[in-house]
Amino acid sequence: MLIITGKLNQGQLEEAMKKQKSIKNKKLGEVLVELGYVKEEDILEVLEEQLKVPVIDLAYRMLDPKIIALVPENIARKYDLIPIDIVDGELLVAMNDPLNIFAIDDIKLLTGMKVKIALSAKSVITRTINKYYTQEGTKKVIEEFEEKFVPSSLDDLDESELSDVNSAPVVKLVNTIMEQAVRMKASDIHIEPYENNIRIRLRLDGDLQEIMSFSKKSHMAIATRIKIMGRMDIAERRIPQDGRIEMELEGKSIDMRISSLPTVYGEKIVIRLLDRDGFNFSKEDLGFSESDLKIFNRIIRQPYGIILVTGPTGSGKTTTLYTILKDLNREEQNIITVEDPVEYKLDGINQVQVNNKAGLTFAGGLRSILRQDPDIIMVGEIRDSETAEIAVRASITGHLVLSTLHTNDTASTIARLVDMGIEPYLVSTSIIGIISQRLVKRLCNGCKIPYSASDKERKMLNAESGKELTLYKPHGCNKCIKGYRGRIPVHEVMYLDHEIRKLIDNRATTDEIKDEAIKNGMTTLLHSATSLALQGITSVEEVLRVGYTTD
């Protein structure tokens, strides 16, 4: 039927069938989707016509937790199904494989109800299972934890129980928090003690969102369990500590960086999550506009000098650096990095982990690297004048140096380096290009609401006066988080040409350097974000987060 409707050709079918033979327990439809020959929606459309079973889009449907609870989570995951409604005494179940009679029989036996089948995409069913079963499972774990485990002091804690991999309620609770964070694709977990309660928040698409709150009496047990996992000193609660956990969650290799900070109500713990299996970017995936990509390619083709990527924490600087390294990684090049921490491991690149306790700092590591006959050097971050000075000297002596810096835009990076004690003539000689970036939230295509721009918004976006302008704002649905789904980068790419170098040598102001770069074709962060708002990809509120406007 896929072939008849023109969605698939015979050659693609034969290739998929050949691949299917080498994979166990894979349906032909799944293989076709993996190969990119058809979409899940195409297969559902054909199955609907063939089996006369209706397709239901779960993405925009709110479900009743009481109906969800009729089917255990392990059954839902085993058969890729989820109960969604009761209609005329029959249980309506969304399934990916409506011909699985074993699944249908199991549901009948479990619920004692007749079963009515609807079709839905496997990815949407999995996302819905993650959302609803995680919420219910978390509630049960919290109830069990607060009922069975409420010590009043560190002396009451049994370290062997807190170290047990499976049994203790506190272990289950901490594991549940981490699993939920991974399922929701959070970048950070915040565990915050207050006077009467503990609040758990996740950073999702750049914003913190509370997922649970419970008794303050639980705080010490949770903090101690996490510190044991991160090999930190559980007896020391007066000074900040750092730790690290590497573990398998949801079938992924996750690296967790732990930071504890003493507050008036106890230790606040922040865990940064890093999916080690998630890095697979190319230059084209970084979201550069066509003009910015040309400047970017010109910068990374230079044989020596410094390339800087700037922006706040969580703006994707490391992803951009690793993508450049991946592009430059060739057999004839000796590439060495010094990082804190090593976030992704790349084949063919020598990566060094900073260890301040052992005396291996960025500056010390960089000095040692220069004795290792490098062609390309990556310094995770320029944090002080010593590191900046060594990086500049390395670039002048024929090395290509990549690094990051915390600045607001490209032009202010020059002032920051001069402020670090680097002479302007060294800055102009060593820097090849600067890439400044931010991440803005992408509006959910399923629920974004169109509206006519106000005069103030027209002026802010530099839109033509008198012409109708449609913008979009977030609404919120079952498929997104408060109207947004994912993030998209915006860039400002500056290539230091002859004129800009002259301005730096003459100690020109940041505004003068920026104006010259714009004259030479640089697109500012604000202009990049404005372009996305005009295309309906993001909202005006997100544009305001990126940079200052004239009004």
Beta strands, then each sheet from edge to edge (+ up, - down):
strand 1: 81-87
strand 2: 90-95
strand 3: 114-119
strand 4: 188-193
strand 5: 197-204
strand 6: 207-215
strand 7: 241-249
strand 8: 252-263
strand 9: 266-275
strand 10: 305-310
strand 11: 335-339
strand 12: 350-353
strand 13: 376-379
strand 14: 400-405
strand 15: 431-443
strand 16: 449-452
strand 17: 470-473
strand 18: 484-495
sheet 1: 1+ 2- 3-
sheet 2: 6+ 5- 4+ 9- 8+ 7-
sheet 3: 12+ 11+ 13+ 14+ 10+ 15+ 18-
sheet 4: 16+ 17-
end
